[in-house]
Amino acid sequence: MLMACWFHRASFAVFIGLLTVACARSPLPVLIAIRSAEDTVVLQRQPDKTSFKVTAIVRNLDSRWIQILHCGGADAEREIAGRWVTVFVPVCAMGGSSRLAPGDSLVLPIEVFGMSAQNAAPHLDPRMTSGRYRLRFGISVDSPEREPPTPIRPIASSPFVVRD
């Protein structure tokens, strides 16, 4: 009986120790707000390109510096049958990013587009039509000690409407 009690206490102590180590290594979520400046934007259709322009406002609500990976734009998702579906991913030859201090905001003009030609990139997704959209940016915590940044987490903006 005494041995069983000791075993349970030892097991519990090991469990708490592992839980503490796991929680200590897991970064806290980033507090950030992303919204579009416009409630509604217009879809532009041209023979070779379909596009819309939207202004993203990113606000760092966290106490840490953050890195926003935008690479010239952001992924765009359209709500289809109650699910968010990616319809645009920017083509990036070089990574683009911005550092944002705690409490600061960043205004990013974004063009979401798709090309009609088969050999052009990014290729037009046929689901990129009028509807409800949101943008997604990769966000990581930027370390002032120049340590590797935390893993990149995609964070979505508030929704906006794209109309013809």
VMD Tcl script that builds the backbone (N, CA, C; Angstrom):
set m [mol new atoms 492]
animate dup $m
set s [atomselect $m all]
$s set {name element resname resid chain x y z} {
  {N N MET 1 A 0.826 -1.177 0.000}
  {CA C MET 1 A 0.000 0.000 0.000}
  {C C MET 1 A 0.878 1.251 0.000}
  {N N LEU 2 A 1.887 1.253 0.880}
  {CA C LEU 2 A 2.793 2.381 0.959}
  {C C LEU 2 A 3.565 2.551 -0.349}
  {N N MET 3 A 3.958 1.422 -0.968}
  {CA C MET 3 A 4.698 1.464 -2.230}
  {C C MET 3 A 3.818 2.027 -3.353}
  {N N ALA 4 A 2.523 1.651 -3.397}
  {CA C ALA 4 A 1.607 2.144 -4.428}
  {C C ALA 4 A 1.412 3.652 -4.283}
  {N N CYS 5 A 1.291 4.134 -3.071}
  {CA C CYS 5 A 1.120 5.565 -2.828}
  {C C CYS 5 A 2.369 6.336 -3.279}
  {N N TRP 6 A 3.537 5.815 -2.976}
  {CA C TRP 6 A 4.781 6.452 -3.389}
  {C C TRP 6 A 4.873 6.496 -4.902}
  {N N PHE 7 A 4.499 5.402 -5.563}
  {CA C PHE 7 A 4.555 5.316 -7.024}
  {C C PHE 7 A 3.633 6.366 -7.656}
  {N N HIS 8 A 2.430 6.537 -7.147}
  {CA C HIS 8 A 1.494 7.515 -7.688}
  {C C HIS 8 A 2.010 8.939 -7.490}
  {N N ARG 9 A 2.596 9.198 -6.325}
  {CA C ARG 9 A 3.152 10.537 -6.077}
  {C C ARG 9 A 4.327 10.813 -7.009}
  {N N ALA 10 A 5.180 9.834 -7.198}
  {CA C ALA 10 A 6.328 10.006 -8.089}
  {C C ALA 10 A 5.859 10.208 -9.525}
  {N N SER 11 A 4.878 9.445 -9.966}
  {CA C SER 11 A 4.331 9.592 -11.318}
  {C C SER 11 A 3.717 10.973 -11.502}
  {N N PHE 12 A 2.997 11.436 -10.496}
  {CA C PHE 12 A 2.375 12.756 -10.569}
  {C C PHE 12 A 3.446 13.844 -10.654}
  {N N ALA 13 A 4.511 13.713 -9.883}
  {CA C ALA 13 A 5.594 14.698 -9.892}
  {C C ALA 13 A 6.275 14.736 -11.266}
  {N N VAL 14 A 6.495 13.579 -11.871}
  {CA C VAL 14 A 7.098 13.522 -13.208}
  {C C VAL 14 A 6.166 14.176 -14.223}
  {N N PHE 15 A 4.879 13.896 -14.124}
  {CA C PHE 15 A 3.886 14.485 -15.033}
  {C C PHE 15 A 3.894 16.012 -14.923}
  {N N ILE 16 A 3.895 16.543 -13.707}
  {CA C ILE 16 A 3.900 17.995 -13.496}
  {C C ILE 16 A 5.199 18.597 -14.045}
  {N N GLY 17 A 6.307 17.915 -13.844}
  {CA C GLY 17 A 7.591 18.403 -14.362}
  {C C GLY 17 A 7.589 18.478 -15.876}
  {N N LEU 18 A 7.096 17.431 -16.544}
  {CA C LEU 18 A 7.025 17.431 -18.007}
  {C C LEU 18 A 6.069 18.503 -18.515}
  {N N LEU 19 A 4.964 18.673 -17.839}
  {CA C LEU 19 A 3.993 19.699 -18.219}
  {C C LEU 19 A 4.607 21.099 -18.096}
  {N N THR 20 A 5.369 21.318 -17.043}
  {CA C THR 20 A 6.021 22.609 -16.837}
  {C C THR 20 A 7.039 22.883 -17.937}
  {N N VAL 21 A 7.839 21.892 -18.291}
  {CA C VAL 21 A 8.826 22.053 -19.363}
  {C C VAL 21 A 8.125 22.325 -20.684}
  {N N ALA 22 A 7.061 21.593 -20.976}
  {CA C ALA 22 A 6.325 21.786 -22.235}
  {C C ALA 22 A 5.725 23.176 -22.301}
  {N N CYS 23 A 5.150 23.654 -21.231}
  {CA C CYS 23 A 4.535 24.985 -21.222}
  {C C CYS 23 A 5.587 26.081 -21.316}
  {N N ALA 24 A 6.732 25.870 -20.699}
  {CA C ALA 24 A 7.782 26.879 -20.739}
  {C C ALA 24 A 8.335 27.035 -22.149}
  {N N ARG 25 A 8.386 25.952 -22.925}
  {CA C ARG 25 A 8.918 26.015 -24.278}
  {C C ARG 25 A 7.878 26.499 -25.277}
  {N N SER 26 A 6.629 26.384 -24.961}
  {CA C SER 26 A 5.569 26.805 -25.859}
  {C C SER 26 A 5.401 28.314 -25.768}
  {N N PRO 27 A 5.605 29.038 -26.898}
  {CA C PRO 27 A 5.486 30.491 -26.821}
  {C C PRO 27 A 4.046 30.923 -26.588}
  {N N LEU 28 A 3.912 32.048 -25.915}
  {CA C LEU 28 A 2.581 32.596 -25.685}
  {C C LEU 28 A 2.000 33.066 -27.006}
  {N N PRO 29 A 0.687 33.032 -27.159}
  {CA C PRO 29 A 0.094 33.526 -28.399}
  {C C PRO 29 A 0.398 35.009 -28.600}
  {N N VAL 30 A 0.482 35.395 -29.858}
  {CA C VAL 30 A 0.744 36.788 -30.197}
  {C C VAL 30 A -0.577 37.545 -30.189}
  {N N LEU 31 A -0.605 38.684 -29.504}
  {CA C LEU 31 A -1.805 39.523 -29.475}
  {C C LEU 31 A -1.698 40.544 -30.588}
  {N N ILE 32 A -2.539 40.384 -31.606}
  {CA C ILE 32 A -2.463 41.228 -32.788}
  {C C ILE 32 A -3.858 41.391 -33.374}
  {N N ALA 33 A -4.110 42.522 -33.997}
  {CA C ALA 33 A -5.393 42.756 -34.670}
  {C C ALA 33 A -5.099 43.116 -36.124}
  {N N ILE 34 A -5.767 42.439 -37.044}
  {CA C ILE 34 A -5.625 42.739 -38.465}
  {C C ILE 34 A -7.022 42.995 -39.015}
  {N N ARG 35 A -7.178 44.140 -39.677}
  {CA C ARG 35 A -8.472 44.459 -40.279}
  {C C ARG 35 A -8.229 45.166 -41.600}
  {N N SER 36 A -9.261 45.197 -42.423}
  {CA C SER 36 A -9.156 45.957 -43.660}
  {C C SER 36 A -9.721 47.349 -43.406}
  {N N ALA 37 A -9.138 48.337 -44.049}
  {CA C ALA 37 A -9.626 49.711 -43.907}
  {C C ALA 37 A -10.975 49.862 -44.595}
  {N N GLU 38 A -11.224 49.056 -45.607}
  {CA C GLU 38 A -12.474 49.116 -46.360}
  {C C GLU 38 A -13.400 47.977 -45.949}
  {N N ASP 39 A -14.698 48.266 -45.897}
  {CA C ASP 39 A -15.685 47.202 -45.655}
  {C C ASP 39 A -15.961 46.431 -46.940}
  {N N THR 40 A -15.916 47.167 -48.077}
  {CA C THR 40 A -16.220 46.584 -49.382}
  {C C THR 40 A -15.213 47.096 -50.402}
  {N N VAL 41 A -14.719 46.195 -51.256}
  {CA C VAL 41 A -13.829 46.572 -52.354}
  {C C VAL 41 A -14.402 46.009 -53.651}
  {N N VAL 42 A -13.934 46.538 -54.782}
  {CA C VAL 42 A -14.478 46.157 -56.093}
  {C C VAL 42 A -13.525 45.216 -56.815}
  {N N LEU 43 A -14.078 44.139 -57.358}
  {CA C LEU 43 A -13.326 43.174 -58.160}
  {C C LEU 43 A -13.146 43.762 -59.560}
  {N N GLN 44 A -11.914 43.856 -60.009}
  {CA C GLN 44 A -11.590 44.396 -61.336}
  {C C GLN 44 A -11.306 43.223 -62.275}
  {N N ARG 45 A -12.038 43.165 -63.384}
  {CA C ARG 45 A -11.825 42.097 -64.373}
  {C C ARG 45 A -11.244 42.695 -65.640}
  {N N GLN 46 A -10.098 42.179 -66.060}
  {CA C GLN 46 A -9.451 42.568 -67.305}
  {C C GLN 46 A -9.206 41.295 -68.109}
  {N N PRO 47 A -8.930 41.393 -69.393}
  {CA C PRO 47 A -8.739 40.180 -70.203}
  {C C PRO 47 A -7.648 39.247 -69.665}
  {N N ASP 48 A -6.581 39.821 -69.100}
  {CA C ASP 48 A -5.461 38.990 -68.650}
  {C C ASP 48 A -5.342 38.858 -67.127}
  {N N LYS 49 A -6.195 39.595 -66.387}
  {CA C LYS 49 A -6.002 39.659 -64.932}
  {C C LYS 49 A -7.323 39.977 -64.224}
  {N N THR 50 A -7.539 39.317 -63.089}
  {CA C THR 50 A -8.648 39.651 -62.192}
  {C C THR 50 A -8.011 40.042 -60.865}
  {N N SER 51 A -8.480 41.158 -60.282}
  {CA C SER 51 A -7.814 41.644 -59.069}
  {C C SER 51 A -8.744 42.488 -58.216}
  {N N PHE 52 A -8.304 42.723 -56.986}
  {CA C PHE 52 A -8.899 43.747 -56.129}
  {C C PHE 52 A -7.804 44.271 -55.212}
  {N N LYS 53 A -7.997 45.512 -54.762}
  {CA C LYS 53 A -7.039 46.148 -53.863}
  {C C LYS 53 A -7.725 46.407 -52.533}
  {N N VAL 54 A -7.007 46.131 -51.460}
  {CA C VAL 54 A -7.528 46.326 -50.113}
  {C C VAL 54 A -6.384 46.831 -49.235}
  {N N THR 55 A -6.714 47.595 -48.233}
  {CA C THR 55 A -5.709 48.129 -47.309}
  {C C THR 55 A -5.814 47.385 -45.990}
  {N N ALA 56 A -4.735 46.713 -45.605}
  {CA C ALA 56 A -4.706 45.987 -44.331}
  {C C ALA 56 A -4.078 46.872 -43.264}
  {N N ILE 57 A -4.681 46.869 -42.089}
  {CA C ILE 57 A -4.126 47.591 -40.941}
  {C C ILE 57 A -3.784 46.549 -39.874}
  {N N VAL 58 A -2.504 46.462 -39.572}
  {CA C VAL 58 A -2.010 45.491 -38.587}
  {C C VAL 58 A -1.623 46.258 -37.330}
  {N N ARG 59 A -2.187 45.871 -36.200}
  {CA C ARG 59 A -1.884 46.538 -34.919}
  {C C ARG 59 A -1.301 45.521 -33.946}
  {N N ASN 60 A -0.139 45.851 -33.408}
  {CA C ASN 60 A 0.525 44.982 -32.437}
  {C C ASN 60 A -0.014 45.303 -31.048}
  {N N LEU 61 A -0.841 44.433 -30.513}
  {CA C LEU 61 A -1.411 44.597 -29.174}
  {C C LEU 61 A -0.559 43.908 -28.108}
  {N N ASP 62 A 0.531 43.298 -28.542}
  {CA C ASP 62 A 1.394 42.517 -27.664}
  {C C ASP 62 A 2.436 43.432 -27.007}
  {N N SER 63 A 3.115 42.911 -26.006}
  {CA C SER 63 A 4.190 43.649 -25.342}
  {C C SER 63 A 5.545 43.348 -25.986}
  {N N ARG 64 A 5.542 42.482 -27.007}
  {CA C ARG 64 A 6.775 42.088 -27.687}
  {C C ARG 64 A 6.796 42.647 -29.118}
  {N N TRP 65 A 7.993 42.802 -29.670}
  {CA C TRP 65 A 8.128 43.138 -31.089}
  {C C TRP 65 A 7.657 41.946 -31.902}
  {N N ILE 66 A 7.036 42.216 -33.038}
  {CA C ILE 66 A 6.618 41.125 -33.915}
  {C C ILE 66 A 7.157 41.345 -35.316}
  {N N GLN 67 A 7.233 40.269 -36.058}
  {CA C GLN 67 A 7.657 40.279 -37.449}
  {C C GLN 67 A 6.445 39.875 -38.276}
  {N N ILE 68 A 6.078 40.699 -39.277}
  {CA C ILE 68 A 4.952 40.402 -40.154}
  {C C ILE 68 A 5.534 40.016 -41.502}
  {N N LEU 69 A 5.270 38.798 -41.921}
  {CA C LEU 69 A 5.767 38.319 -43.207}
  {C C LEU 69 A 4.691 38.577 -44.247}
  {N N HIS 70 A 4.960 39.499 -45.152}
  {CA C HIS 70 A 3.942 39.824 -46.150}
  {C C HIS 70 A 4.404 39.580 -47.565}
  {N N CYS 71 A 5.678 39.515 -47.828}
  {CA C CYS 71 A 6.195 39.101 -49.124}
  {C C CYS 71 A 5.466 39.800 -50.271}
  {N N GLY 72 A 5.227 41.085 -50.129}
  {CA C GLY 72 A 4.543 41.815 -51.189}
  {C C GLY 72 A 3.034 41.654 -51.153}
  {N N GLY 73 A 2.504 40.981 -50.191}
  {CA C GLY 73 A 1.059 40.774 -50.093}
  {C C GLY 73 A 0.743 39.787 -48.996}
  {N N ALA 74 A -0.441 39.275 -49.049}
  {CA C ALA 74 A -0.878 38.299 -48.057}
  {C C ALA 74 A -1.732 37.271 -48.759}
  {N N ASP 75 A -1.842 36.096 -48.166}
  {CA C ASP 75 A -2.779 35.106 -48.696}
  {C C ASP 75 A -4.183 35.685 -48.583}
  {N N ALA 76 A -5.031 35.391 -49.551}
  {CA C ALA 76 A -6.436 35.804 -49.479}
  {C C ALA 76 A -7.296 34.553 -49.449}
  {N N GLU 77 A -8.263 34.562 -48.543}
  {CA C GLU 77 A -9.201 33.449 -48.415}
  {C C GLU 77 A -10.605 33.964 -48.675}
  {N N ARG 78 A -11.405 33.120 -49.347}
  {CA C ARG 78 A -12.801 33.444 -49.599}
  {C C ARG 78 A -13.658 32.443 -48.833}
  {N N GLU 79 A -14.735 32.934 -48.250}
  {CA C GLU 79 A -15.648 32.045 -47.533}
  {C C GLU 79 A -16.561 31.377 -48.560}
  {N N ILE 80 A -16.476 30.056 -48.613}
  {CA C ILE 80 A -17.276 29.263 -49.545}
  {C C ILE 80 A -17.955 28.162 -48.742}
  {N N ALA 81 A -19.275 28.164 -48.752}
  {CA C ALA 81 A -20.067 27.163 -48.031}
  {C C ALA 81 A -19.657 27.074 -46.559}
  {N N GLY 82 A -19.401 28.239 -45.935}
  {CA C GLY 82 A -19.085 28.267 -44.510}
  {C C GLY 82 A -17.646 27.927 -44.157}
  {N N ARG 83 A -16.777 27.716 -45.160}
  {CA C ARG 83 A -15.364 27.384 -44.910}
  {C C ARG 83 A -14.479 28.418 -45.592}
  {N N TRP 84 A -13.351 28.740 -44.969}
  {CA C TRP 84 A -12.400 29.661 -45.573}
  {C C TRP 84 A -11.478 28.884 -46.503}
  {N N VAL 85 A -11.441 29.292 -47.781}
  {CA C VAL 85 A -10.670 28.609 -48.814}
  {C C VAL 85 A -9.655 29.594 -49.398}
  {N N THR 86 A -8.386 29.215 -49.455}
  {CA C THR 86 A -7.352 30.078 -50.011}
  {C C THR 86 A -7.516 30.163 -51.525}
  {N N VAL 87 A -7.637 31.395 -52.037}
  {CA C VAL 87 A -7.785 31.615 -53.474}
  {C C VAL 87 A -6.622 32.424 -54.055}
  {N N PHE 88 A -5.736 32.916 -53.200}
  {CA C PHE 88 A -4.583 33.676 -53.681}
  {C C PHE 88 A -3.426 33.520 -52.714}
  {N N VAL 89 A -2.244 33.214 -53.276}
  {CA C VAL 89 A -0.991 33.182 -52.524}
  {C C VAL 89 A 0.007 33.990 -53.344}
  {N N PRO 90 A 0.621 35.023 -52.763}
  {CA C PRO 90 A 1.543 35.854 -53.546}
  {C C PRO 90 A 2.771 35.066 -53.992}
  {N N VAL 91 A 3.277 35.424 -55.157}
  {CA C VAL 91 A 4.510 34.843 -55.664}
  {C C VAL 91 A 5.646 35.716 -55.162}
  {N N CYS 92 A 6.604 35.104 -54.484}
  {CA C CYS 92 A 7.670 35.887 -53.868}
  {C C CYS 92 A 9.033 35.391 -54.325}
  {N N ALA 93 A 9.781 36.288 -54.946}
  {CA C ALA 93 A 11.159 35.956 -55.298}
  {C C ALA 93 A 12.054 36.152 -54.075}
  {N N MET 94 A 11.708 37.148 -53.271}
  {CA C MET 94 A 12.452 37.443 -52.048}
  {C C MET 94 A 11.434 37.652 -50.929}
  {N N GLY 95 A 11.763 37.238 -49.741}
  {CA C GLY 95 A 10.852 37.404 -48.616}
  {C C GLY 95 A 10.712 38.865 -48.225}
  {N N GLY 96 A 9.501 39.287 -47.970}
  {CA C GLY 96 A 9.255 40.646 -47.500}
  {C C GLY 96 A 8.688 40.595 -46.101}
  {N N SER 97 A 9.185 41.444 -45.228}
  {CA C SER 97 A 8.670 41.448 -43.864}
  {C C SER 97 A 8.813 42.839 -43.263}
  {N N SER 98 A 8.092 43.058 -42.190}
  {CA C SER 98 A 8.150 44.316 -41.447}
  {C C SER 98 A 8.193 44.010 -39.964}
  {N N ARG 99 A 8.978 44.808 -39.213}
  {CA C ARG 99 A 9.005 44.706 -37.751}
  {C C ARG 99 A 8.009 45.703 -37.208}
  {N N LEU 100 A 7.318 45.302 -36.160}
  {CA C LEU 100 A 6.308 46.167 -35.566}
  {C C LEU 100 A 6.500 46.188 -34.053}
  {N N ALA 101 A 6.697 47.390 -33.525}
  {CA C ALA 101 A 6.924 47.578 -32.088}
  {C C ALA 101 A 5.620 47.384 -31.314}
  {N N PRO 102 A 5.722 47.083 -30.032}
  {CA C PRO 102 A 4.514 46.962 -29.212}
  {C C PRO 102 A 3.679 48.242 -29.277}
  {N N GLY 103 A 2.378 48.084 -29.510}
  {CA C GLY 103 A 1.464 49.213 -29.560}
  {C C GLY 103 A 1.395 49.934 -30.893}
  {N N ASP 104 A 2.298 49.635 -31.819}
  {CA C ASP 104 A 2.317 50.310 -33.116}
  {C C ASP 104 A 1.403 49.629 -34.127}
  {N N SER 105 A 1.096 50.380 -35.195}
  {CA C SER 105 A 0.282 49.878 -36.300}
  {C C SER 105 A 1.061 50.007 -37.596}
  {N N LEU 106 A 0.657 49.221 -38.567}
  {CA C LEU 106 A 1.268 49.226 -39.891}
  {C C LEU 106 A 0.153 49.180 -40.918}
  {N N VAL 107 A 0.225 50.036 -41.934}
  {CA C VAL 107 A -0.764 50.052 -43.013}
  {C C VAL 107 A -0.110 49.430 -44.241}
  {N N LEU 108 A -0.743 48.385 -44.771}
  {CA C LEU 108 A -0.196 47.666 -45.919}
  {C C LEU 108 A -1.196 47.669 -47.070}
  {N N PRO 109 A -0.870 48.350 -48.183}
  {CA C PRO 109 A -1.731 48.241 -49.360}
  {C C PRO 109 A -1.494 46.870 -50.015}
  {N N ILE 110 A -2.561 46.143 -50.242}
  {CA C ILE 110 A -2.468 44.779 -50.770}
  {C C ILE 110 A -3.212 44.698 -52.099}
  {N N GLU 111 A -2.580 44.094 -53.097}
  {CA C GLU 111 A -3.279 43.777 -54.336}
  {C C GLU 111 A -3.374 42.260 -54.434}
  {N N VAL 112 A -4.597 41.779 -54.515}
  {CA C VAL 112 A -4.874 40.352 -54.681}
  {C C VAL 112 A -5.215 40.170 -56.150}
  {N N PHE 113 A -4.490 39.302 -56.837}
  {CA C PHE 113 A -4.727 39.157 -58.274}
  {C C PHE 113 A -4.411 37.755 -58.764}
  {N N GLY 114 A -4.971 37.446 -59.925}
  {CA C GLY 114 A -4.687 36.194 -60.606}
  {C C GLY 114 A -4.614 36.463 -62.096}
  {N N MET 115 A -3.665 35.824 -62.753}
  {CA C MET 115 A -3.445 36.015 -64.181}
  {C C MET 115 A -4.159 34.917 -64.971}
  {N N SER 116 A -4.720 35.291 -66.123}
  {CA C SER 116 A -5.476 34.343 -66.952}
  {C C SER 116 A -4.574 33.449 -67.797}
  {N N ALA 117 A -3.433 33.970 -68.221}
  {CA C ALA 117 A -2.531 33.195 -69.086}
  {C C ALA 117 A -1.982 31.989 -68.330}
  {N N GLN 118 A -1.845 30.892 -69.053}
  {CA C GLN 118 A -1.365 29.642 -68.433}
  {C C GLN 118 A 0.058 29.752 -67.900}
  {N N ASN 119 A 0.902 30.547 -68.570}
  {CA C ASN 119 A 2.312 30.628 -68.162}
  {C C ASN 119 A 2.591 31.802 -67.220}
  {N N ALA 120 A 1.554 32.475 -66.750}
  {CA C ALA 120 A 1.732 33.619 -65.842}
  {C C ALA 120 A 1.446 33.207 -64.399}
  {N N ALA 121 A 2.100 33.894 -63.480}
  {CA C ALA 121 A 1.901 33.584 -62.062}
  {C C ALA 121 A 1.586 34.869 -61.308}
  {N N PRO 122 A 0.777 34.803 -60.300}
  {CA C PRO 122 A 0.002 33.640 -59.858}
  {C C PRO 122 A -1.193 33.413 -60.792}
  {N N HIS 123 A -1.490 32.146 -61.005}
  {CA C HIS 123 A -2.577 31.781 -61.898}
  {C C HIS 123 A -3.922 32.090 -61.235}
  {N N LEU 124 A -4.878 32.553 -62.029}
  {CA C LEU 124 A -6.201 32.925 -61.513}
  {C C LEU 124 A -6.944 31.698 -61.003}
  {N N ASP 125 A -7.332 31.734 -59.747}
  {CA C ASP 125 A -8.182 30.691 -59.168}
  {C C ASP 125 A -9.616 31.018 -59.581}
  {N N PRO 126 A -10.324 30.086 -60.223}
  {CA C PRO 126 A -11.689 30.379 -60.679}
  {C C PRO 126 A -12.652 30.711 -59.538}
  {N N ARG 127 A -12.290 30.388 -58.303}
  {CA C ARG 127 A -13.142 30.707 -57.153}
  {C C ARG 127 A -12.949 32.139 -56.679}
  {N N MET 128 A -12.018 32.874 -57.306}
  {CA C MET 128 A -11.789 34.267 -56.929}
  {C C MET 128 A -12.831 35.142 -57.631}
  {N N THR 129 A -14.001 35.185 -57.025}
  {CA C THR 129 A -15.127 35.963 -57.527}
  {C C THR 129 A -15.646 36.825 -56.383}
  {N N SER 130 A -16.771 37.477 -56.600}
  {CA C SER 130 A -17.315 38.299 -55.516}
  {C C SER 130 A -17.685 37.401 -54.335}
  {N N GLY 131 A -17.621 37.975 -53.129}
  {CA C GLY 131 A -17.926 37.212 -51.920}
  {C C GLY 131 A -17.283 37.833 -50.705}
  {N N ARG 132 A -17.237 37.051 -49.647}
  {CA C ARG 132 A -16.657 37.479 -48.367}
  {C C ARG 132 A -15.225 36.959 -48.274}
  {N N TYR 133 A -14.283 37.850 -47.960}
  {CA C TYR 133 A -12.861 37.516 -47.949}
  {C C TYR 133 A -12.221 37.897 -46.619}
  {N N ARG 134 A -11.010 37.358 -46.413}
  {CA C ARG 134 A -10.124 37.797 -45.338}
  {C C ARG 134 A -8.691 37.589 -45.818}
  {N N LEU 135 A -7.757 38.301 -45.209}
  {CA C LEU 135 A -6.333 38.172 -45.508}
  {C C LEU 135 A -5.661 37.378 -44.403}
  {N N ARG 136 A -4.583 36.680 -44.753}
  {CA C ARG 136 A -3.804 35.946 -43.742}
  {C C ARG 136 A -2.333 36.307 -43.886}
  {N N PHE 137 A -1.756 36.697 -42.755}
  {CA C PHE 137 A -0.340 37.054 -42.693}
  {C C PHE 137 A 0.388 36.072 -41.787}
  {N N GLY 138 A 1.647 35.812 -42.097}
  {CA C GLY 138 A 2.505 35.047 -41.192}
  {C C GLY 138 A 3.068 35.994 -40.149}
  {N N ILE 139 A 2.936 35.640 -38.881}
  {CA C ILE 139 A 3.386 36.489 -37.770}
  {C C ILE 139 A 4.321 35.671 -36.888}
  {N N SER 140 A 5.400 36.304 -36.456}
  {CA C SER 140 A 6.258 35.665 -35.457}
  {C C SER 140 A 6.725 36.732 -34.468}
  {N N VAL 141 A 7.125 36.295 -33.287}
  {CA C VAL 141 A 7.657 37.213 -32.283}
  {C C VAL 141 A 9.120 37.455 -32.633}
  {N N ASP 142 A 9.500 38.713 -32.681}
  {CA C ASP 142 A 10.854 39.113 -33.045}
  {C C ASP 142 A 11.669 39.267 -31.769}
  {N N SER 143 A 12.775 38.566 -31.689}
  {CA C SER 143 A 13.601 38.598 -30.487}
  {C C SER 143 A 14.626 39.728 -30.561}
  {N N PRO 144 A 14.672 40.608 -29.555}
  {CA C PRO 144 A 15.675 41.679 -29.560}
  {C C PRO 144 A 17.089 41.148 -29.384}
  {N N GLU 145 A 17.224 39.949 -28.846}
  {CA C GLU 145 A 18.551 39.365 -28.643}
  {C C GLU 145 A 19.059 38.672 -29.901}
  {N N ARG 146 A 18.334 38.836 -31.002}
  {CA C ARG 146 A 18.678 38.218 -32.289}
  {C C ARG 146 A 18.705 36.694 -32.217}
  {N N GLU 147 A 17.918 36.159 -31.318}
  {CA C GLU 147 A 17.725 34.716 -31.295}
  {C C GLU 147 A 16.798 34.377 -32.438}
  {N N PRO 148 A 16.702 33.118 -32.812}
  {CA C PRO 148 A 15.755 32.784 -33.876}
  {C C PRO 148 A 14.344 33.195 -33.458}
  {N N PRO 149 A 13.554 33.763 -34.401}
  {CA C PRO 149 A 12.189 34.162 -34.044}
  {C C PRO 149 A 11.339 32.941 -33.738}
  {N N THR 150 A 10.228 33.185 -33.078}
  {CA C THR 150 A 9.308 32.088 -32.779}
  {C C THR 150 A 8.742 31.558 -34.091}
  {N N PRO 151 A 8.147 30.380 -34.070}
  {CA C PRO 151 A 7.563 29.836 -35.297}
  {C C PRO 151 A 6.518 30.783 -35.880}
  {N N ILE 152 A 6.431 30.771 -37.188}
  {CA C ILE 152 A 5.475 31.633 -37.883}
  {C C ILE 152 A 4.075 31.070 -37.706}
  {N N ARG 153 A 3.152 31.958 -37.327}
  {CA C ARG 153 A 1.751 31.565 -37.156}
  {C C ARG 153 A 0.909 32.397 -38.112}
  {N N PRO 154 A 0.065 31.749 -38.904}
  {CA C PRO 154 A -0.820 32.542 -39.760}
  {C C PRO 154 A -1.940 33.163 -38.933}
  {N N ILE 155 A -2.169 34.454 -39.130}
  {CA C ILE 155 A -3.237 35.164 -38.423}
  {C C ILE 155 A -4.103 35.858 -39.460}
  {N N ALA 156 A -5.410 35.700 -39.332}
  {CA C ALA 156 A -6.362 36.220 -40.315}
  {C C ALA 156 A -6.889 37.589 -39.916}
  {N N SER 157 A -7.244 38.361 -40.937}
  {CA C SER 157 A -7.867 39.666 -40.723}
  {C C SER 157 A -9.351 39.484 -40.471}
  {N N SER 158 A -9.998 40.577 -40.121}
  {CA C SER 158 A -11.457 40.558 -40.068}
  {C C SER 158 A -11.969 40.474 -41.512}
  {N N PRO 159 A -13.158 39.932 -41.709}
  {CA C PRO 159 A -13.667 39.771 -43.078}
  {C C PRO 159 A -14.074 41.105 -43.728}
  {N N PHE 160 A -14.056 41.108 -45.045}
  {CA C PHE 160 A -14.515 42.228 -45.854}
  {C C PHE 160 A -15.197 41.651 -47.088}
  {N N VAL 161 A -15.895 42.500 -47.830}
  {CA C VAL 161 A -16.682 42.039 -48.972}
  {C C VAL 161 A -16.003 42.484 -50.271}
  {N N VAL 162 A -15.950 41.573 -51.233}
  {CA C VAL 162 A -15.498 41.882 -52.581}
  {C C VAL 162 A -16.718 41.753 -53.485}
  {N N ARG 163 A -17.002 42.807 -54.244}
  {CA C ARG 163 A -18.171 42.785 -55.124}
  {C C ARG 163 A -17.756 43.124 -56.544}
  {N N ASP 164 A -18.607 42.722 -57.489}
  {CA C ASP 164 A -18.366 43.035 -58.903}
  {C C ASP 164 A -18.672 44.484 -59.182}
}
mol reanalyze $m
mol bondsrecalc $m
mol representation Tube
mol addrep $m
